[in-house]
Amino acid sequence: MDFLRTYIRVLKQLAPERNLAYVLVAANLALAAAQFAEPVLFGRIIDKLTTAQSGNRALAWSELTPLIIAWVSFGLFSIGAAVLVAMHADRLSHRRRLAVMGNFFEHVLHLPLSFHSGAHSGRLLKGMLDGASGMASVWLSFFRENCASFVSLFILLPASLFLNWRLAALLMVLVSLFGLMTLFVLRRTEDLQRKVEGYNTSLAERASDALGNVPVIQSFTRADAESRALRDITSTLLGAQIPVLTWWALAAVATRASSTLSILGIFLVGTWLHLQGLASIGDIVSFMSIANMLIARLEQVVGFFNSIFMLIPKLRDFFDVLDTQPNVSDTPNAKVVGRLEGRVTFEHVTFSYDARRRAVSDVSFSVEPGQTIAFVGSTGSGKSTSLSLLHRVFDPEQGRITIDGIDIKDMTLDSLRANIGVVFQEPMLFARTIEDNLRIGKPAATPEEIALALDRAQADEFVARQPDGLATIVGERGRSLSGGERQRISIARALLKDPPIMIFDEATSALDATTEKQLQAALEAATRGRTTFVIAHRLATIRNADRIFVFDQGKIVETGSFSELVALNGRFAKLAQAQFMAAAPAA
């Protein structure tokens, strides 16, 4: 049933072009009927010839002409219909393959960061490509072969009872036996193939990890070890695949043998029936041709089951991702908001990643437009989680967050995030040009706006030194640039967006001391008039913040300006003393 549900779901992906799909199905019905009619007409011609011969009379062409014309017409129709079906099936499958791939890609991009933190990018890419290609092959085989095969086996074969029920019953028994054999192979290999696909996924993940960390592999001389590990996975994969291939090889051999056995059975039983006066020579000839055709159809169906059975785990992975629903989405009454002023309020906000420990616990504060707020605390204290809640990477379990008095859940995600610029600790650049990376912040930015953003981010000089300037390709994740250069491009990208609210998550951690000092002055000018949140471990970057919130175990434990918190001689003061930002209290 799971196999059948997956297959039906694949066919449902054709819904946007259902009219063409229905036409192709109808053409397959007509094609199957025409191919079934050919041996029947041939048998009728044989009967007329043998009847005339037994009566010792000459057969006039006029008696054969209608049958011959019908026989030839059905044959020509079969050729033409097959060509048209194959041509349009190809085009339909390729269009839908690209469409479902695009749908998958769009869906994944809208899934929350909580999903992506636990999903391997290599696995997602493999799932998208394998799933879309697998569906395309299913659609092609369905329209080219399997639709007509199913019609022949389940509709036309029972209809042959009206020709000669004895021979038809024999043929139905033989086909049923071969069908049961195929079902047996399916059952035997189902779990085996699922394990094979698990190894395939492990192979893709391992290769993707290695290719994404070549500098580490070479630095630690791990190339041989990684190669051995990959060979081990491929060896295990091959060991799991061989039993599946063996079963299907046996099924293929048995199916081919069934053709000979069926024709022999029809001939022997048909001859005996003829001697008893229960079947004509034309019946025998017709059923031998029908048997040949049906066994060929059965081979196609077996081949189909073989291929789709190999695809089922890949299709399941594809649909599992499509079935994943984002835990953050637009509410039914969400409204598009314009440019906000930036008054941010947290009201008793609580959030946990699991039921065991709260990442943020009863956090409340209010920030006026244009203020700069710093979040300080140890790793895991709730700083990043709080700001992730602000731009709705997650939603609070309790409490609410408002901007300008509007609950952020009442805004559309796009309009909320259009008002917030984020500079992440990891720059996360695309393998595109510097200009392309900048325009992600503002696609329609003018050259003057780009130049101003680069200047404010202290990035204009090093961009000018690049061989192609703004047209320089930065490589995967910006690897052709230094860490500080990547971060400055990231900052310029956020500044180009020109949002009323800015979030800097350790944005200066990759910069050297000189550049950091230059950038601080630039950032102060660039963020003037904006509500700015800064997550910082290096306290020198937040000395001029309007307020500093000190987090510990998901709670705000201290609040004040830099000097106020140092004077408080609490948790913040100890951090400042450790970084030589404040003198230790006198003994």
PEVEN-V830889 format. One record per residue. N is the residue number from 1. RES is the residue in one letter. SS is DSSP state (H for helix, E for strand, C for the rest). PHI is phi as a letter, one per 20 degrees, with the letter a starting at -180 (none if undefined). OMEGA is omega in whole degrees, -180 to 180 (999 if undefined). Layout:
BEGIN
n res ss phi omega
N RES SS PHI OMEGA
N RES SS PHI OMEGA
END
This chain:
BEGIN
n res ss phi omega
1 M C none 178
2 D H f 177
3 F H g -178
4 L H f 179
5 R H f 179
6 T H f -179
7 Y H f 180
8 I H f -180
9 R H f 176
10 V H f 180
11 L H f 180
12 K H f 178
13 Q C f 177
14 L C e -174
15 A H g 180
16 P H f 177
17 E H c -175
18 R H f -178
19 N H f 177
20 L H f 179
21 A H f 178
22 Y H f 179
23 V H f 180
24 L H f 176
25 V H f 178
26 A H f 179
27 A H f 177
28 N H f 176
29 L H f 180
30 A H f 180
31 L H f 179
32 A H f 179
33 A H f -180
34 A H f 180
35 Q H f 177
36 F H f -178
37 A H f -176
38 E H g 180
39 P H f 178
40 V H f 178
41 L H f 178
42 F H f 177
43 G H f 178
44 R H f 178
45 I H f 178
46 I H f 179
47 D H f 179
48 K H f 179
49 L H f -179
50 T H f 178
51 T H f 179
52 A H f -179
53 Q H f 180
54 S H f 178
55 G C e 180
56 N C l 177
57 R C c 179
58 A C f -179
59 L C e -180
60 A C f 178
61 W H g -178
62 S H f 179
63 E H f -178
64 L H e -173
65 T H g -179
66 P H g -179
67 L H f -179
68 I H f 179
69 I H f 179
70 A H f -179
71 W H f 179
72 V H f -179
73 S H f 178
74 F H f 179
75 G H f 179
76 L H f 178
77 F H f -179
78 S H f -180
79 I H f -179
80 G H f -180
81 A H f -180
82 A H f 179
83 V H f -179
84 L H f 180
85 V H f -178
86 A H f -177
87 M H f -177
88 H H f 176
89 A H f 178
90 D H g -177
91 R H f 180
92 L H f -176
93 S H f 180
94 H H f 177
95 R H f -177
96 R H f 177
97 R H g 179
98 L H f -179
99 A H f -179
100 V H f 176
101 M H f 177
102 G H f 178
103 N H f 179
104 F H f -179
105 F H g 180
106 E H f -180
107 H H f -179
108 V H f -180
109 L H f -180
110 H H e 176
111 L C f -173
112 P C f 179
113 L H f 178
114 S H f 176
115 F H f -175
116 H H f 178
117 S C f 179
118 G C d -178
119 A C d 180
120 H C f -178
121 S H f 178
122 G H f 179
123 R H f 179
124 L H f 179
125 L H f 178
126 K H f 180
127 G H f 180
128 M H f -177
129 L H f -179
130 D H f -179
131 G H f -179
132 A H f 179
133 S H f 178
134 G H f 178
135 M H f 179
136 A H f 180
137 S H f 177
138 V H f 180
139 W H f -180
140 L H f -178
141 S H f 179
142 F H f -176
143 F H f -178
144 R H f -171
145 E H c -163
146 N H f 178
147 C H f 178
148 A H f 180
149 S H f 179
150 F H f 178
151 V H f -179
152 S H f -175
153 L H f -172
154 F H d 178
155 I H c -175
156 L H f 177
157 L H f 174
158 P H f 180
159 A H f 179
160 S H f 175
161 L H g -180
162 F H f 178
163 L C e 176
164 N C a -170
165 W H f -179
166 R H f 178
167 L H f 179
168 A H f 180
169 A H f 177
170 L H f -179
171 L H f 179
172 M H f 178
173 V H f -180
174 L H f 180
175 V H f 179
176 S H f 179
177 L H f 180
178 F H f 177
179 G H f 178
180 L H f 178
181 M H f 179
182 T H f 178
183 L H f 178
184 F H f 179
185 V H f 178
186 L H g -178
187 R H f -177
188 R H f -173
189 T H d -174
190 E H f -179
191 D H f 180
192 L H f -178
193 Q H f 178
194 R H f 177
195 K H f 179
196 V H g -179
197 E H f 175
198 G H f 177
199 Y H f 177
200 N H f 179
201 T H f 178
202 S H f 179
203 L H f -180
204 A H f -179
205 E H f -178
206 R H f 180
207 A H f -180
208 S H f 178
209 D H f -178
210 A H f -178
211 L H f 179
212 G H e -178
213 N C c -179
214 V H g 179
215 P H g 179
216 V H f -179
217 I H f -179
218 Q H f -179
219 S H f -179
220 F C e 179
221 T C l -178
222 R C d -176
223 A H f -179
224 D H f -179
225 A H f 179
226 E H f 178
227 S H f 178
228 R H f 180
229 A H f 179
230 L H f 178
231 R H f 178
232 D H f 179
233 I H f -180
234 T H f 178
235 S H f 177
236 T H f 178
237 L H f 180
238 L H f 178
239 G H f 178
240 A H f -176
241 Q H f -175
242 I H g 179
243 P H f 178
244 V H f -180
245 L H f 180
246 T H f 179
247 W H f -177
248 W H f 174
249 A H f 177
250 L H f 179
251 A H f 180
252 A H f 179
253 V H f -179
254 A H f 180
255 T H f 178
256 R H f 178
257 A H f -178
258 S H f 179
259 S H f 180
260 T H f -179
261 L H f -179
262 S H f -180
263 I H f 178
264 L H f 179
265 G H f 179
266 I H f -178
267 F H f -177
268 L H f -180
269 V H f 179
270 G H f 178
271 T H f 178
272 W H f 179
273 L H f 179
274 H H f 179
275 L H f 177
276 Q C e 180
277 G C m -177
278 L C d 179
279 A C b 177
280 S C e 176
281 I H f 177
282 G H f 177
283 D H f -179
284 I H f -180
285 V H f -180
286 S H f -176
287 F H f 175
288 M H f 177
289 S H f 178
290 I H f 179
291 A H f 178
292 N H g -179
293 M H f -177
294 L H f 178
295 I H f 175
296 A H f 177
297 R H f 180
298 L H f 176
299 E H f 178
300 Q H f 180
301 V H f 178
302 V H f 177
303 G H f 177
304 F H f 180
305 F H f 179
306 N H g -176
307 S H f -177
308 I H f 178
309 F H f 175
310 M H f -176
311 L H e -172
312 I H g 179
313 P H f 179
314 K H f 179
315 L H f 177
316 R H f 178
317 D H g 180
318 F H f -177
319 F H f 177
320 D H f 178
321 V H f 179
322 L H f -179
323 D H e 178
324 T C f -179
325 Q C e 179
326 P C f 179
327 N C e 174
328 V C c -179
329 S C b 178
330 D C f 174
331 T C f -177
332 P C g -177
333 N C d -179
334 A C f -178
335 K E d 175
336 V C f 179
337 V C d 177
338 G C e 179
339 R C f -178
340 L C e 178
341 E C f 177
342 G C o 176
343 R C e -173
344 V E d 179
345 T E c 170
346 F E d -179
347 E E d 177
348 H E l -176
349 V E e 179
350 T E c 179
351 F E b 175
352 S C c 177
353 Y C f 175
354 D C b -175
355 A C e -173
356 R C e -174
357 R C b 179
358 R C e 176
359 A C e 176
360 V E c -174
361 S E c 173
362 D E l -179
363 V E e 178
364 S E c 172
365 F E a 178
366 S E c -177
367 V E c 179
368 E C e 179
369 P C g 177
370 G C n 179
371 Q C f 174
372 T E d -175
373 I E d 179
374 A E d 174
375 F E d -178
376 V E c 178
377 G E r -180
378 S C f 178
379 T C f -180
380 G C n -178
381 S C e 177
382 G C o -176
383 K H f -177
384 S H f 180
385 T H f -180
386 S H f -179
387 L H f 172
388 S H f 177
389 L H f -179
390 L H f 178
391 H C d 169
392 R C l 164
393 V C f 173
394 F C c 174
395 D C d 179
396 P C f 173
397 E C e 177
398 Q E c 179
399 G E m 180
400 R E b 178
401 I E c 179
402 T E c 171
403 I E c -176
404 D C l 177
405 G C n -179
406 I E d 176
407 D E g -176
408 I H f 176
409 K H f 179
410 D H e 176
411 M E d 172
412 T C f -179
413 L H g -178
414 D H f -178
415 S H f 175
416 L H f -175
417 R H f 174
418 A H f -179
419 N C e -176
420 I E c 174
421 G E d -177
422 V E c 171
423 V E d -175
424 F C e 178
425 Q C f 173
426 E C e -172
427 P C f 178
428 M C l 177
429 L C e 177
430 F C e 178
431 A C f -178
432 R C c 180
433 T E f 176
434 I H g -179
435 E H f 179
436 D H f 179
437 N H f 179
438 L H f -176
439 R H f 171
440 I C f 176
441 G C f -180
442 K C b -174
443 P C g -176
444 A C e -177
445 A C f 177
446 T C e 176
447 P H g 179
448 E H f 179
449 E H f 178
450 I H f -180
451 A H f 180
452 L H f 179
453 A H f 178
454 L H f 180
455 D H f -179
456 R H f 180
457 A C e -179
458 Q C l -177
459 A C d -174
460 D H f -176
461 E H f -177
462 F H f 175
463 V H f 179
464 A H f -180
465 R H f -179
466 Q C f -176
467 P C g -179
468 D C d 178
469 G H l -180
470 L H f -179
471 A H e -180
472 T C f 175
473 I E f -174
474 V C e 180
475 G C m -178
476 E H f -178
477 R H l 176
478 G H m -173
479 R C f 179
480 S C f 179
481 L C d 174
482 S C f -180
483 G H g 180
484 G H f 179
485 E H f 178
486 R H f -177
487 Q H f 179
488 R H f 174
489 I H f 179
490 S H f 179
491 I H f 178
492 A H f 178
493 R H f 180
494 A H f 179
495 L H f 179
496 L H f 178
497 K H f 177
498 D C l 180
499 P C e 177
500 P C f -180
501 I E c 179
502 M E c 176
503 I E c 177
504 F E d -179
505 D E e -177
506 E C l -171
507 A C f -177
508 T C d -175
509 S C f -177
510 A C e -175
511 L C e 175
512 D C f -173
513 A H f -178
514 T H f -179
515 T H f 179
516 E H f 180
517 K H f 177
518 Q H f -176
519 L H f -179
520 Q H g 180
521 A H f 180
522 A H f -179
523 L H f 178
524 E H f 178
525 A H f -176
526 A H f -176
527 T C e 178
528 R C f -179
529 G C n 177
530 R C d 171
531 T E e -173
532 T E c 175
533 F E d -179
534 V E c 171
535 I E e -174
536 A C b 169
537 H C d 177
538 R C e -171
539 L H f 178
540 A H f -177
541 T H f -175
542 I H c -177
543 R C g -175
544 N C e 179
545 A C f 179
546 D C f 177
547 R E b 178
548 I E c 175
549 F E d 179
550 V E e -178
551 F E d 173
552 D E b 179
553 Q C l 174
554 G C n -178
555 K E c 173
556 I E e -175
557 V E d 178
558 E E b 179
559 T E b 176
560 G E r 175
561 S C f -179
562 F H g -177
563 S H f 179
564 E H f -179
565 L H f 176
566 V H f 180
567 A H f -180
568 L H f 178
569 N C l 179
570 G C d -176
571 R H f -179
572 F H f -179
573 A H g 179
574 K H f 177
575 L H f -179
576 A H f 178
577 Q H f 180
578 A H f 180
579 Q C d 178
580 F C l 177
581 M C e 180
582 A C b 179
583 A C e 177
584 A C f 180
585 P C f -180
586 A C f -179
587 A C f 999
END
